[in-house]
Amino acid sequence: MAFLLKSSVASHFRQTTKNDSLSLTRRQFHVEPGAREKALLAGDPSLRRFKSHKKGVMAIKRLREVLTVVVIAGCCYEIGVKAMMREEARAQAKA
């Protein structure tokens, strides 16, 4: 099994170190976007009125994160209380 791992790793490194045209075509070079792509990426003035929802979305996300932390802390607290009560019950049962 180790032999197969060694041979596959070695073959992978041999394949990646080749400097042929095939390995060069796999690399993606930056190409400046054309006029159509720039027009698609430009801001649309008719959609500006919908941009204000971002603050509300961020507030809801923040609230969700806070509530998640509170719920997890509450669960941990309950687990700790139950464990302490169980230990006290065992101590009383032994006494």
C-alpha positions as CSV (number, residue, x, y, z in Angstrom):
1,M,0.0,0.0,0.0
2,A,2.8,2.4,0.9
3,F,4.5,1.6,-2.5
4,L,1.3,2.7,-4.3
5,L,1.3,5.9,-2.3
6,K,4.9,6.6,-3.0
7,S,4.6,6.0,-6.7
8,S,1.5,8.1,-7.1
9,V,3.1,11.0,-5.2
10,A,6.2,10.8,-7.2
11,S,4.3,10.6,-10.5
12,H,2.3,13.7,-9.4
13,F,5.5,15.7,-8.8
14,R,6.9,14.6,-12.1
15,Q,3.8,15.7,-13.9
16,T,3.7,19.1,-12.3
17,T,7.4,19.9,-13.0
18,K,7.1,19.5,-16.7
19,N,7.6,22.6,-18.8
20,D,5.7,21.6,-21.9
21,S,3.0,23.6,-23.6
22,L,0.3,21.5,-22.0
23,S,1.2,22.6,-18.5
24,L,1.4,26.2,-19.7
25,T,-2.1,26.1,-21.1
26,R,-3.5,25.0,-17.8
27,R,-2.3,28.2,-16.1
28,Q,-4.9,31.0,-16.3
29,F,-3.4,34.3,-17.1
30,H,-5.2,37.6,-16.4
31,V,-6.9,39.0,-19.4
32,E,-8.4,42.5,-19.4
33,P,-12.2,42.3,-19.7
34,G,-13.7,43.6,-22.9
35,A,-16.3,46.3,-23.3
36,R,-19.3,43.9,-22.9
37,E,-17.9,42.5,-19.6
38,K,-17.2,46.0,-18.3
39,A,-20.8,47.1,-19.2
40,L,-22.1,44.0,-17.3
41,L,-20.0,44.8,-14.2
42,A,-20.9,48.5,-14.1
43,G,-23.4,49.7,-11.6
44,D,-27.0,50.0,-12.7
45,P,-28.7,53.2,-11.6
46,S,-32.1,51.6,-11.5
47,L,-31.0,49.2,-8.9
48,R,-29.5,51.8,-6.5
49,R,-32.7,52.0,-4.4
50,F,-32.3,48.3,-3.5
51,K,-28.7,48.8,-2.2
52,S,-30.0,50.0,1.2
53,H,-31.0,46.5,2.3
54,K,-27.3,45.6,2.8
55,K,-27.3,47.3,6.3
56,G,-30.4,45.4,7.3
57,V,-28.9,42.1,6.1
58,M,-25.7,42.7,8.0
59,A,-27.7,43.5,11.1
60,I,-29.6,40.3,10.8
61,K,-26.5,38.3,10.2
62,R,-24.9,39.9,13.3
63,L,-28.0,39.1,15.4
64,R,-28.0,35.5,14.1
65,E,-24.4,35.1,15.2
66,V,-25.1,36.5,18.7
67,L,-28.1,34.3,19.1
68,T,-26.1,31.3,18.1
69,V,-23.5,32.1,20.7
70,V,-26.1,32.6,23.3
71,V,-27.9,29.3,22.6
72,I,-24.6,27.4,22.6
73,A,-23.6,29.0,25.9
74,G,-27.0,28.1,27.4
75,C,-26.7,24.5,26.3
76,C,-23.2,24.3,27.8
77,Y,-24.5,25.8,31.1
78,E,-27.4,23.3,31.2
79,I,-25.0,20.4,30.6
80,G,-22.7,21.7,33.4
81,V,-25.6,22.1,35.9
82,K,-26.9,18.6,35.1
83,A,-23.4,17.2,35.6
84,M,-23.0,19.0,38.9
85,M,-26.4,17.8,40.2
86,R,-25.5,14.3,39.2
87,E,-22.3,14.5,41.1
88,E,-24.1,15.9,44.2
89,A,-26.7,13.0,43.9
90,R,-23.9,10.5,43.8
91,A,-22.2,12.1,46.8
92,Q,-25.4,12.0,48.8
93,A,-26.1,8.4,47.8
94,K,-22.6,7.3,49.1
95,A,-23.1,9.2,52.4
